[in-house]
């Protein structure tokens, strides 16, 4: 596996030799000093370029980075929405285990890119276009204090969707029940848990993309209870997970409501009775 120095040298050498590449930047976990370093960290690289279409029309230029196991180009795929029209990404996993997520941005979009992500490190600026180096910060990814509206809507979404899960369970519709658990109930629980740990750490923590750091802040007993909510292998386990989710969400959201001085909704009790009756 090529080491970090070799990868940086390669990434910069490609840029130095290509006059169309004017700026090289990096974002992601390698810029975040709080992130744990390991072999799975991507190289989140940005080339700000002239004539971006030339980099897209002829893709042979990326072969210099090494032999690939697999590659994805999201903007060229019909199944994915285009987040930033005019930008283009090469997501590349190489045979030696390294991965480069290479984002191409037109140089005319420099200011838009600098405003896009606060976790930026400038590796090369051929024309000294960046007069003020952005201060790298993970503030954007820190747990934010919920507003009362956000809290109420999280509670409402959770308890409303529990009724869909019950319907799927009673109809023996496994995919219907399990997907509502996965896509919505678990997500709302993780959001509420992040607010809960945010309170404990005065909202000075970052739980990461997809809540990947959240378990660091959970008590072991809570973490085990959360994991149990993910065992939805069949209808019987979906029912068990639903009841566990309800219990844990209730405890967590009541505590968040109390600490934030938000009123906990009264439909929990009514909805819980409805579910208990249906599951008899």
C-alpha positions in Angstrom: 0.0 0.0 0.0 1.4 3.4 -1.0 2.1 5.5 2.0 0.7 9.0 2.7 3.8 10.8 1.4 3.7 8.8 -1.9 0.1 9.6 -2.4 0.5 13.3 -1.8 3.5 13.4 -4.1 1.5 11.7 -6.9 -1.5 14.0 -6.5 0.6 17.1 -6.6 2.9 15.9 -9.4 -0.2 15.3 -11.6 -1.3 18.8 -10.9 2.1 20.4 -11.5 2.5 18.8 -14.8 -1.0 19.7 -16.1 -1.3 23.4 -16.9 -5.1 23.1 -16.8 -5.1 22.4 -13.1 -4.6 25.7 -11.2 -5.4 24.8 -7.6 -5.2 21.7 -5.5 -7.2 21.5 -2.3 -8.1 18.8 0.2 -11.1 18.3 2.5 -12.6 15.5 4.5 -11.2 13.6 7.4 -7.5 14.1 6.5 -8.0 17.8 7.2 -9.9 17.3 10.4 -7.3 17.0 13.2 -10.0 15.4 15.4 -10.5 12.4 13.0 -9.0 9.1 13.8 -6.3 8.2 11.3 -6.4 4.7 9.8 -5.9 2.9 6.5 -9.5 3.5 5.3 -9.2 7.3 5.2 -9.9 8.6 1.7 -7.8 11.3 0.0 -10.6 13.8 -0.6 -8.9 15.9 -3.3 -10.2 18.8 -5.3 -8.7 20.0 -8.6 -9.9 23.5 -9.6 -9.3 23.5 -13.4 -9.6 25.2 -16.7 -11.7 23.5 -19.3 -13.3 20.9 -17.1 -15.0 19.1 -20.0 -11.6 18.0 -21.3 -11.1 16.1 -18.0 -14.4 14.4 -18.5 -14.4 13.6 -22.2 -11.1 11.7 -22.1 -10.8 9.8 -18.8 -7.5 8.1 -19.6 -5.7 10.8 -17.7 -6.8 9.3 -14.4 -4.9 6.1 -15.1 -1.8 7.7 -13.7 -3.2 7.3 -10.1 -2.9 3.5 -10.3 -4.8 0.3 -11.1 -8.3 0.5 -9.9 -10.5 -2.1 -8.3 -13.7 -0.1 -8.9 -14.6 3.5 -9.8 -17.8 5.6 -9.7 -18.6 8.9 -11.4 -21.9 10.0 -9.7 -22.5 13.0 -12.0 -22.5 10.7 -15.0 -25.0 8.4 -13.5 -28.8 8.8 -14.2 -29.8 7.4 -10.8 -28.2 10.1 -8.7 -29.2 13.8 -8.4 -26.6 16.4 -9.4 -25.7 18.3 -6.2 -23.5 20.8 -8.0 -24.1 21.2 -11.7 -20.9 21.7 -13.6 -18.7 19.8 -11.1 -17.5 16.3 -11.6 -16.3 13.5 -9.3 -14.1 10.5 -9.8 -14.4 8.1 -6.8 -11.5 5.6 -7.2 -10.5 2.6 -5.1 -7.1 1.2 -6.1 -5.6 -2.3 -5.9 -3.2 -1.3 -3.1 -6.2 -0.2 -0.9 -5.8 3.5 -1.3 -8.8 5.6 -2.3 -9.0 9.0 -3.9 -12.3 10.9 -4.1 -11.3 13.4 -6.8 -13.6 16.4 -7.3 -13.2 18.6 -10.4 -14.4 22.1 -10.0 -14.2 24.9 -12.7 -11.7 27.6 -11.6 -14.5 30.1 -12.1 -16.3 28.5 -9.2 -13.5 29.0 -6.8 -15.4 31.2 -4.3 -18.4 28.8 -4.4 -16.1 26.0 -3.6 -14.4 27.8 -0.7 -17.8 28.5 0.8 -18.9 24.9 0.3 -16.9 23.2 3.0 -15.1 24.8 6.0 -12.7 21.8 6.2 -10.3 22.8 3.4 -6.6 22.7 3.1 -4.9 24.3 0.1 -2.1 22.1 -1.2 -1.2 24.1 -4.4 -2.2 27.5 -5.7 -0.3 28.2 -9.0 -1.6 31.7 -9.5 -1.9 32.8 -5.8 -5.6 33.3 -6.4 -6.5 32.6 -2.7 -5.5 35.7 -0.8 -6.8 34.4 2.5 -6.3 30.8 3.4 -9.6 29.3 4.8 -9.4 28.4 8.4 -10.1 24.7 8.6 -12.9 24.0 11.0 -15.4 21.1 11.6 -18.0 23.5 13.1 -20.3 22.7 10.2 -20.4 19.0 11.3 -20.9 19.7 15.0 -24.1 18.7 16.7 -26.3 21.8 16.6 -28.8 22.7 19.3 -32.3 21.8 18.0 -34.9 24.4 17.7 -38.3 23.6 19.2 -39.7 23.1 15.8 -37.0 20.6 14.9 -37.6 18.7 18.2 -41.3 18.6 17.7 -41.0 17.4 14.1 -38.5 14.7 15.0 -40.9 13.4 17.7 -43.9 13.7 15.3 -42.1 11.8 12.5 -41.0 9.0 14.8 -44.4 8.4 16.4 -46.3 8.8 13.2 -44.2 6.2 11.4 -44.6 3.7 14.2 -48.1 3.2 13.0 -46.8 2.2 9.5 -44.5 -0.4 11.1 -47.4 -1.9 13.0 -49.4 -2.1 9.8 -46.6 -3.9 8.1 -46.1 -6.3 11.0 -49.7 -7.3 11.3 -49.9 -7.8 7.5 -46.7 -9.9 7.6 -45.2 -7.4 5.1 -41.6 -7.8 6.1 -40.0 -5.3 3.7 -42.6 -2.7 4.4 -42.1 -2.9 8.1 -38.3 -3.2 8.1 -37.8 -0.4 5.7 -39.8 2.0 7.8 -37.7 1.0 10.8 -34.4 1.4 8.9 -35.1 4.5 6.9 -37.1 6.5 9.5 -37.4 5.2 13.0 -33.7 4.5 13.4 -32.8 7.8 11.8 -35.0 9.8 14.1 -33.6 7.9 17.1 -30.0 8.7 16.1 -30.9 12.3 15.6 -32.4 12.5 19.0 -29.5 10.7 20.6 -27.1 13.2 18.9 -29.0 16.0 20.5 -28.9 14.2 23.8 -25.1 13.8 23.8 -24.8 17.3 22.5 -26.4 18.5 25.7 -23.8 16.6 27.7 -20.9 18.1 25.8 -22.4 21.6 25.4 -22.8 21.0 21.7 -19.0 21.0 21.1 -18.9 17.5 19.5 -18.9 16.1 16.0 -20.8 12.8 15.6 -19.6 12.5 12.0 -21.1 11.6 8.7 -23.8 8.9 9.1 -23.4 9.3 12.9 -20.2 7.3 12.7 -18.7 8.8 15.9 -21.9 8.8 17.9 -21.1 5.5 19.7 -18.1 7.2 21.3 -20.4 9.4 23.3 -23.0 6.8 24.3 -23.0 4.9 27.6 -22.3 1.2 27.0 -25.8 0.2 28.1 -27.4 2.7 25.7 -25.2 1.5 22.9 -26.2 -2.1 23.4 -29.9 -1.1 23.4 -29.4 0.9 20.2 -27.7 -2.1 18.5 -30.6 -4.4 19.5 -32.9 -2.0 17.6 -31.1 -3.0 14.4 -31.9 -6.7 14.6 -34.9 -6.9 12.2 -34.1 -10.2 10.5 -37.8 -11.2 10.4 -41.3 -10.0 11.3 -40.9 -11.2 14.9 -37.7 -9.2 15.3 -39.3 -6.2 13.7 -41.9 -6.2 16.4 -39.3 -6.5 19.1 -37.2 -3.7 17.5 -40.2 -1.5 17.3 -40.9 -1.8 21.0 -37.2 -1.2 21.8 -37.1 1.9 19.6 -40.2 3.3 21.2 -38.8 2.8 24.7 -35.4 4.3 23.9 -36.8 7.2 21.8 -39.3 8.1 24.6 -36.5 8.2 27.3 -34.1 10.2 25.1 -36.6 12.7 23.8 -38.1 13.3 27.2 -34.7 14.1 28.5 -33.9 16.4 25.6 -37.2 18.1 26.0 -36.6 18.7 29.7 -33.1 20.0 29.2 -34.1 22.3 26.3 -37.3 23.3 28.0 -39.5 21.9 25.1 -42.9 20.3 25.8 -42.9 16.6 25.1 -45.8 15.7 22.9 -48.8 14.0 24.4 -49.5 11.7 21.4 -46.8 9.3 22.6 -49.2 7.9 25.2 -52.1 7.7 22.8 -50.0 6.2 20.0 -48.4 3.7 22.3 -51.8 2.4 23.5 -52.9 2.1 19.8 -49.8 0.0 19.0 -50.2 -2.2 22.1 -53.8 -2.9 21.1 -52.8 -3.8 17.6 -50.0 -6.1 18.6 -52.1 -8.2 21.0 
